Amino acid sequence: MTSAAERRARAGQPPAQGGPVPAVVREGHRAAVPGPPVWPGSSTPLGARFRTGPDGVAGTNFALWAGGAEAVRLCLFDERGRETQVRLTELTHEIWHGFVPGVLPGTRYGYRVEGRWDAWTGARWNPAKLLLDPYARAVDGEFALPPEVYGHVRDWPDQRVADTVRDERDSAPFVPKGVVVHDDDDWSDDRRPKTPWTDSVIYELHVKGFTKLHPGVPEELRGTYAGLAHPAAIEHLTQLGVTAVELLPVHQFAHEDHLLRRGLTNYWGYNSIGYFAPHAAYSASGTAGQQVGEFKRMVRALHAAGIEVILDVVYNHTAEAGELGPTLSLKGIDNRGYYRLQQDARRYADYTGCGNTLHVVRPQVLRLITDSLRYWVTEMGVDGFRFDLAAALARSMHDVDMLSPFLAVIAQDPVLRRVKLIAEPWDIGSGGYQVGAFPPLWTEWNDRYRDTVRDFWRHALPDVREMGYRLSGSSDLYAWGGRRPYASVDFITAHDGFTLRDLVSYEHKHNEDNGEDNRDGTHDNRSWNCGAEGETADEGVRALRRRQLRNLLTTLLLSTGVPMLVAGDEFGRTQGGNNNAYCQDNATSWVDWSLLEDPEWRPLFDLTARLIALRHRHPVLRRSAFFSGRAHSADGLRDLAWFTARGREMTEGDWYAPAATLGMYLSGRDIPGRDERGAPILDDSFLAVLHAGGEPVGFTLPGAPWARSYEVVVDTSLEEQSRAPGAVHAAGSEITLPARSVLLLRAL
């Protein structure tokens, strides 16, 4: 017989007077083996912690925040997958907890949480679904997404209300489990590099993609944490001279259903579900907790080479998507407690474009995030974080608020305020674009820098004022509240978008392999293909592209701020024009190391390494304070000056006019601050001349007080830079700038 509630659901109506929506039982979950005894244990810390309990008995303490739950069952799994359930009866401040003697490291576990099902009000408890512990230190198994993994009935006849009808099929066979891990490292033998922001050069890479094709890494280690820790991988980083690797997400993540149905996966990993667990698929040593030790060894190896480890973290949303998404963890623990819901609580507030947004204002959510951050710093050894869609984390109730609880907690936390914090300063919600607005503790991805430099080198800037700001540290964005030039993370490319080579090879995206009819990915690439779309045999076009790459990299590494490179850009990696390769876990995304041995591309690596070394040697290229533009000595020499092609200083009118040529003088006599021994910082002075025009142009070298003569240091018109240094030109003389080139000269 069909109940009245079920009839209302079929009609697309909410339950009468808030009554229960019918539960649909297709297949009851398996009966569990009787469980072991459980002692009261402790409500802190959250998660599963192996320890010695009363009378010296070894076991594991389990603690789970589930504010509105009616009951919590801990589910333990043996080697054959048989489930044993333990009911946690102790409840302290909405935390269910218990100590289970005899549960040792390596034990797999999950939770079933009981409560009311009323999706119309956001209540989505469903004990048929095995839930991952949000604090699990390791995860074993892959997420599959059959119908059993969803809390609602996906194939309900009326799809308008499908998410309101509970599915009671057991999900345990289809979801990974948490793993009890014994943390016993003290890190006393580790030496963090603690590189100052001013000295930092960031290198964004994907753990798997960086080593998957590396010929020097043993095949069994390729694509893993151990592969990144291998001397052959680290040697490339040290030869290049970068000071930090920024790892694309390594928190345990899941793949979206729409990708799995197309035979693809979420390669980038921006779909987190385990904020304490290193992604198990990147482990060469095993997934029963071994991934934790392997990750730590990787961090130690990078630290020993002087390289910091920064994690790209996704705390703004989870892999559970919206109301039609799977029930994997937080949704089944306390949906209303973890996620931002709309006024119609059945729906999710989505500031991320991924279906849901974590409700960071709530204490339990803020605790989850900050506990995770501290764990990765103190127990996993990392040196900083880049926060994906950080504006979503800074929202209070609705609006982005730079006095939000999240930012306030970070600012006063004795652990987190000491590490590198990088914001992606936007989300997709109203008022979400916040470049330049984060407080002084933070640095930011500066997309204004990216867009301006791209436009300059394709000769598309309406005036050069914007370029002047970007080259000199973006003071218009960051010179407030004590912020410094290193608040700007300067980048021209990132994982999201064209590679550097594709930026000069394609004017249009080519994302057909993503299976979305080329609709995905940005249309605003600000790219120029140099006369031919895609790969070409035309040597003239190829030579121009290589020159443009040299121009872009030279501009980046001479700019004030913190430069960020993307793995492989330094030797011409291509994705075939795909500007949204998030689902391409294949040669499209993996770094092609054969390019490094190709005579066409090896010189680009050599130039990049040379520029980074030049930056490290010269503090004038990595200032800790903004330029004043004022004369600090009687001869009228200023710390920063700008010149037209005629060799005269730029006027106000020059800044508001289009120009293909720009000269930037950096004085080494006027560097603020002192060295470690308190002595003034003195350096060489440099003149950088950028010419984006398609024809050669004469440039008159500035005379006194700027210099008596100039020595060429870098000339991007040359394929081989070994021929560039040494030439000296008298001040006041006119030199010829080749089309589309950068000339860096040392003032003598």
N, C-alpha and C positions, 0 to 999 in steps of 0.2 A: 504494500500500500504506500502511495506517495504522501509524504507529510506536507502540511501547509507550508512549512519553512522551505522545503525543497521545491514546492510549486512556485513560491515567490522567487527563489533563486533562478529557476528556469525562466521566469518572466523578466529577469533583470532587475528585480526589486530588492531593496534591503529587507532584512528580517523584521517582522512586526515588533515594534516597541523594543528594538535592540536585542531581540531574542537570538538564539544560536543558529548559525548557518548549518545545514545538514552535513554530517561527516560521511564521506563516501569510502567505504572499506572494500577495496578490491582484493587485498591480500594482507592478512594480519602479519605483523612482524613476528619473527621467530621467538619462541619461548627461550628465556635465558637460563643458563645453568645457575643454581643457587650460589650466591656470592659469599666471599669470605667475611670475617668480622670486620667492622669498621669502628674505630675509636673517634672521639670528638675532634681531635686535631686542632688546627688553628685556622683562623680566617685570613691570616697573612703569612707569607705573601700569596698573591693570587697565582693560579697555575698549579702545576704538578712539581713538587719538590721532594726529591729523594733525601732522606735524612734518617738519623737514629731517633726512634721514639722512646716511650717509657720503657724502663728496664733494659735499655740497650737494644731493643728490637728494631731491626732495619725495616724500612717501609717508605711509603710515599704519602705526603700530605697533598690533598686535592682541595682547591678553593676556587669557587666560581661565583662571580656576581651575576645574579639573575633576579632583578628587583621585583618583578610582578609574578614570578613563577609560583606555582602551588606545590611543586615537588621537583626534585632533581635526582636522576639516577646516573651514577657513574657506571660506564660500560667498559669492561676489560676484555681484551682479545688475546687468545693464545696463538701459537704458531700456525695452527690450522684454521684460524679465523673464528673459532668458537667464542661466543660472547658470554661473559659473566657479568651480572648486574649487581651493583651495590647502591642501596638507597642512602643518600646523604640526608641526615635528619637534623644536623646542627645548622642553625641559621643565625648569623651575627651581622647586623647592619646590612641586610639584604645579600649577604655572601653565604652560600651553602658550602659546607666544608666537612672534611673528615680525614683521618689518618688510617690508611689501610696497610697493616703489617704484611710483609712478605712481597710487596710489589716493588720490583727492582728496576734499575735502568734498563731500557730496551723494551719495556712493556708498552704495548699499544693500547690506546684508550680513546674514549669519546664520551659524550653526554646525551641523555634524553631528558628533555625538560617538559614538564607538564604544566598546563595552564588553560585558560579559556581560549577558544577559537571564535573570534568575531572580527573578521577582516575589515568589516565596515568601520570599526573603531581602531584599527591598527593592531589588534590582538591576534597574533599568528603562532601561538604555541601548538606544537604537534609532536607528541612523544614518539611517533613512528619514525621520525627523522633523527638519525645520528648526527650530532653536532660536534664540530671541531672546537676544542678549547681555544679561546682567543689568545691565551697565554702559552700555548704549546711551544716548547723549545725546538721541536723537530716534528716533521710530518712524514709519514710513510704511506705511499700509495698515490695514485693519480686520481684526479677528479674526472669522473665520467658524468654525463648529464642525461641519463635516461629519465623517463617520467617519474620513477620512484624517488628521485632526488628533489623533486619539487613538493613543497608543502601543500600546494593546491592541485586540483585535477586539471592537467594541461589540456586534455581532450574533452572537457565538459562541453556538452552540446551547444550551450549558449556562451560563446567566448566573451561576451560582455561582462559576465560575472564569474568567469572561470576561476579567477584568483580568490574568490570568496568561498569556494567549496573545498573542504579539507580532504586531502588524500592520505589514507592511513597505510599505504604500503611501506614496507621497511626499506629504508635507504642504506642501511649499514653495508651491504655487499658492494655498493657503488661509490662509496666515499672514502677518502684516506683517513687515517687515524693519527692522533697525536702520539708522540713517543716520549716516555719518561727519560729525561737526560740527567746525568750526574755532572754538575759543573764543579770542577776542582782546579781550574787554572788560576794562577794568581798574577800572571803577566809581569812578574818581577824581572824577567829576562828581556822584556820588550822595551825598546826605546822609540817613543813616538817622535817623528821628525819635527812636529810643532813649527812648520814653516809659516812665517808671517804672511799675512795677506798680500803685502806689497811684493813679496818674492814668489808668489804662487803662479804656476801655469797649470791649468786643469786640462785633463785629457779624458773625455767622455768615451766610455767603452761598454760593450756588452760582454759579460763573462764568457758566454758560449761563442759568440761571433768572433771575438778577438783571437781565440786560439783554435777554433775548429779546423782551420786549414793551415795552421802554422807548421811548417816542415821541421822545425827544431824541437817541437813538443812531441813527446811520445804519443802514439795514436790513442792509447788507452786513457790518456789524460786530457786529450783535446776536448774543449767545450766545458771544462770543469774548473772549480776553484783551484784544484791542484795544477791544472794546466796554466792558469794565470800566475801561479806561484813558481812555475818552472823557470830556471835561469834563462832559457832562450826567450821567453816572453818578457821577463823583467829587463833583459839586456836591451831590447828595443826601446823600452821606456827610458832607461838611463842614457842611452845614446842620443835619444831625442832631447832629453833634458827636462821633461815635465816633472812637476813636483807632487802632483796628486792625480789619482785616477778617480773619476766619478762613475760609479757602476750603475748601469740601468737596473731596474728593480731586482733585488735578490730576496725580498720577502717571499714566502710561499705564495704562489698565485695560481689561479685557475683559468682555464680557457673558456671563452664564451661559446654558447650553444650554436650561434649562427656561424661561427668559424669552424667548429667541429663538423657541422653538417656540410660545409664546403671543402672538407679535407684539409683545413688550415688550423693554425694554432695562434695563440697570442704570444708572439715571439718577444716583444719588448717587455711584457710582464706587468703592465700597468693595470692589474686586476687582482690586487692583493686579497688574501684571505687569512694569512697567518703572520702577524706583525712581529713575532719573536723567532720565527723559524727560517733559516736559510733555505732557499728553494732547493728541494731535494734533487731535482733533475740535473743540477749542476754539480752533483757530488760523484766523484770517481770511486769513493771508498765505501759507499753504502748509504742506506736511508733509514737505518734503525738508530739514529743518533750520531752516526759517523760523520754526517755532513757538518755537524757543529764543529768538531775538531778540525776537519779539513778547512773550513772557512777561517778558523783562527790561525792555522798554519799559513794560509795565504796572506793574511794581514801581517803576520810576523815577517814573512819573506819580503813583502813590499816595504815595510818599515825599515828592515835592515838595508834596503837599497835607497833609503831616504825618501820614499814615496808615501804620501798620505792616502788614506782610503776614505772616500766620501760616498755615501749611499744616496741614490735617488729613491725617495720614499713616497708612498701613496697612502696618506692618511685621510684623504678627502672623501673617498668612497671605498666600497668593497666589491668583491666578485658576486655578491648576491643580487645585484642589479635592482630593478624596481619590483612592483607588485607581481609581475609575471616572471620574476627571476627565481633561481633555485633557493632552497633553504639549506645552507651549509654551516652556519655558525650563529652570528649575531641575530639574524632574523628570527631564529627559533629560540634563542636564549631570552631576549626581550626586545622585540622589534621596536616598540615605542620608546624604550629606554636608550637605544643606540642610534636610531636614524631620525633625521629631520623628516617630519610628515607634513603634508599640506593640511589646510583646515579640514578638508575631507580626509580624515586620517587613513583611509584606505590607500591613498596615493602618497608617493614620496616626493619631497622637495628635491629637485635635481639641479644643483648648481655646477655639476661636473660633466654633464653629457653622458654619464655612465649609468643612469637609472636611480642612483641614490646619493645621499650626502650624509656623512657622519655628523651627529649632533654634538659638536665639540664643546658647546656651552655646558652640557651636562657633566657633572663631576666624574661619573664613572667612565665616560668616554674620554674626557681629558686625562684621567688617570691611566687609561689603557694606552694612550698615545705617549704620554711622558714616561711611563714605565718602560715602554718599548724603546724609546730613544735612549734612556739611561742604560738599559740592558745592552744595547749595541755599542755604547761607548765603554762601559765599565767591564763587561764580560766578553764582548766580542772584539774590542780593540779599535773600533772605527774612529775616525777623526772629524767627521762632520756629516751634514745631510743637505741634500737639495730637495725641497718640498714641492712636489707636484701640485699645481693649482693651489698655491698657498693662500690665495685670497679666500677660498672656501673655508679654510681653517680659521681665518681671521674674522669671519662673520659672527656677530653676536646673535640677536634673534633673527634678523634678516639682512641687515646692511653690513658691509665690510667695516670693521671697527678696529683701528690701530691701538685701541685700549682694551681689546677683547681678552677674555680669560686665557686663551691659548698663548697669545703674545706676552701677557703679563706673567704667566707661569714660567715660560721659557726665560724671560729676562731675569727672574730672581732665582732660578734653579742653579745651585752651585756646580753641577756637572755640565748641564747643557749650555749655559751661558759662556762656557770656555771653549766650545768646539766651533767649527765652521758651520754657519747657518746660511743657506742660500735659498731664497724664495723664487719660485716661478710666480711672479706677482700679478696673477690674474686668474679668473675662473669665467664660466660662461654666463653667470647670472647678472642681473642688473647692477651696475656700479662695480663690476668685478675687475675692471682693468685698473691696476694700482701701481704701475711702474713709477718708482721714485717715492712711494708713500710709506714703505716699511720703516720701522724705527731703527735707530743707529746700530743696534746689535747685528743687524742683518745685512747681507749683500743680496743683490738681485740679478736675475737674468735680465739683460737690457736689450729688449727687442727693438728699441729705437736705434741702438747702435747697429744691429743686424740690418735693418731696413735701409738706414742711411748709407752705410758702406756699400751695400748691394746697388743702391740707386746711383751713387757716385761713379762706380766703376762701369755701369752701363750708360753713363752720361745722361741721367734722367732726373737730376736734382734741379728744382726751380731756382735755388740759390745755394750758396756754400755755407751759410750760417750754421745750419744743422750739422754739417760735416765738421766744422770747427769745434763745436761742443763735444761731439762724439770722440774725436781724436784726443782731446785734452782732458777726458775724464768725466764728461757729462755733468758739469757743475750745475747746469740748469735744473737737473733732476735731483742731485744728491748733496748740494752744498747747503744743507740746513741741519740743525739739531746735532752738530758735531760729526756728521757723516763725512767720510773721506772718499777719495777717488776709487778706492778698492771696493766701495759699495756697488760698483758697476762690474758685473761679469760680462765682459765683451765677447760676443760670439758672432760669427757670420753664418755658421751652420750648426745644427744640433741633430740629434737622432730623428727628430720630427721635421721632415722636409727633405730637400735635395741634399746630396753630398756636395762637397765643394766642386768636384769635377762635373757633376751633373748640372750645377748652377751655371756653368759656362758652356754647357752642351745641349741644354733643352730649354725651350721657352714655354713648354706645356708639360704638365704631368702625364705620366704613362703608367697608370695604376691598374691596368686591365687584369693582371694576375691576382689582384685582391678579390676579384669576384663581385665587385659592386658597380660594374659598367663604368668605371673611371669617375664615379661620382664622389668618391671619398678623397680626402686630402685637400689642402688649400689650393685655391686658384691664384692666390696672391704670392707668386714666387719671386718676383722682381729679378728674374733671371734673363740672361742673354745668351743665345746659342752660338754667337760668333759667326753666323752666316749659314749654318746647316743644322737641321734638327737631328740630334743623336750622333752616334758614331759615324765617322767619315774617313775616307782615305785621302782627302784633300790635305796635303801637308801644310798649306798656308793656314787653313782653319785650325788644324791641330796645334801649330806653333803659336797662333794667337791665343788659343785656349790655355796653353801652358803658361804663357806670359800673364794672362789674367789671373791664373792661380797664384803665380808668384806675387802679383800685385795685391791680391786679397790677403794672403798670408803675411806679407810684409806689413801691410796696413794694420792688421790685427796685432802683430807682435811689437809694433812701434807705438801703439796707442796706450794712453794712460788708463789704468784700470786693471782688471784681472782677466787675462786672455783664456779662452776655452777653445780647445781643438776637439775634433771628433775623430775617433780612431780610423785611420786609413786615409784621411784627407791629406796627410802629409806626403802621400805617394800616389794620389790619383784614384782612390777607390770609387767605383761607380755602382749605382743600383739600377742602371738602365732607365733612368728617368722616373723611377717610382719615388714619389715624395711622401709616401705614407706606408712604409714597408713594415708596419707593426705586426703583420701576420705572415711574414715571409721568413720562416726558419729554414733557410736554404742558402745557396750561393748568392742570391740577390743581396742578402744582408751580411753574410760572413765576410770577414776581411780577406781579400785575395793577396796573399803574401808574395805571389810571383811578380807582382808589380814592383816590388822593392828591388828586384834584380833586373828590371827592364830598363835599358839605357834611356828610354823616353821619360821614365818617371823617377828614377833614382835621384837625379839632380834636385828634384823638388824636396825630397827628404833632406838632402844635404843642406839646402838653403834654409829649411825650417829649423833644423838643429843649430845652424849657424846663427840664425836670428834669436833663438831662445838663449843661446850662450851669450850673445851680445847683450840681451836684456838682463841676464844674471850679472854680467860684469859692470853694467852701467846703471847706477841708481837714478840717473836723470830720466831713464825710461820707465821707472817703476816708483814714482813719487808717492809719498804717504800723505801729502796735502795738496790741495788745489793750487793752481797757478794764480798769482795775483795780477799779472799783466802790467805791473808797475816797475819802474826803475828802482833798483836797490843800491845803485852806486852813482858816483858823479859823472861817469861817462855815458850814462843814459841806457846802459844795457839792462834789459828786462828779462824776467825768468821765462817769458813766453812771448813770441812775436810772430806775426803772420805777414806773408809777402805775396804780392802779385807776381806774374811772370816778368814784369818789368823791373823787379827788384826793389820796389818801394813798398812801404808798410801799407797794409790794407786800411781803407777808410770805412766809415759806417756804410756808405753807399755800396762799397765793394761787396760787403757781406750779403746784401739783398739782391745781388745780381747773379745770374747764372755764370759759372766759371768752370772750365775744365782743368785749370791748373791752380794748385795751392801750395804755398811754401810755409812750413812750420819750423820755427827756430826754438830749440830747447836749450836753455842756459844751464850749464853744470856748475856755475858759480853761486846760484841762488836756490840751492836745494834745502828745504826746511828740515829741521831736526838735527840730531847729532848721532854719531856712531856709538857703538857699545862702550867706548872709553871716554865718551863725552866730547870728542873732537868734532869740528864742523865737517859736514859731508861735502866733498868737492869732487867734481867729475868733469869729463870732457863735455863740450857743447856740440850739438848736432843740428844740422839743417836737413829736414826731410822735404822733398819736393814730389808731389803727387800730380801726375798728368794723365787725365782720363780721355783726352781728345784723340781722335782717330788720325791726326796728322802730327808730325814733329812740330815742336815749338821752341823758340829761343827763351832762355831764362837767364836774367841778370843776377849774378850772385851778390847778395848784400855786402856792402863795405863796412867801414868802422861805424859803430863800435862792435859790430857783430863778429868780424873776423878779418884777418889779413889775407888768408887763403883757405881753401877747402880741399880736403882729401876724400876721394870716393871710397865709401865703405861697402855699399850695396848698390847694384844696378840691375833692376829686374828685366831690363831689355836683353840681358845676356842669359843664355841657357846655363852656362857654367860660370859660377861666381868667382872661380879662382882667377879669372881675368879682370875682375872688377876692381879690387882694392889697389890702392897705391897712386892712382892718377891724382895730380894736384892741380887745382885751378885757382888763379888769383881772384881775390875779391874785386867786384866791379866788372869782371869779365862776363861775357855772355856765353853760355853753353847751350848745346842743343839737346833738348829732351826728346828721345824717340817717342813715337805714338804709344799711348797706353803703357806707362812705365812709372816706376818709383825710383828716385835717386836719394840715397842717404849719404850725407857728407859730414865729415868731422871738421869742426871749425878749428883752424890753426892760428 
